[in-house]
């Protein structure tokens, strides 16, 4: 159950990170107008919207890294419950 929850969280963070990267203007001039950036630039100002999207991108990347490390540790700890003399995994409780 925990691994399923972590996997869903990783997928959600991945989608949000993709969106955060795609709405950035490749030349660093604020939010890309293709994805509604004109309204965001008018509401926050070009500098504030750029700072927000950049910080969001960093936070999402860090969250993805942490979630992946936690998931790898949990999956790795489950591998220790295998009996070396048998090809059938032991039931852990």
Buried (B, 14 or more C-beta within 10 A) or exposed (E): EEEEEBEEBBEBBEEBBEBBEEBBBEEEEBBBBEEEBEEBBEEBEBEEBBEBBEEBBEBBBEBBEEBEEBBEEEEEEEEEEEEEEEEEEEEEE
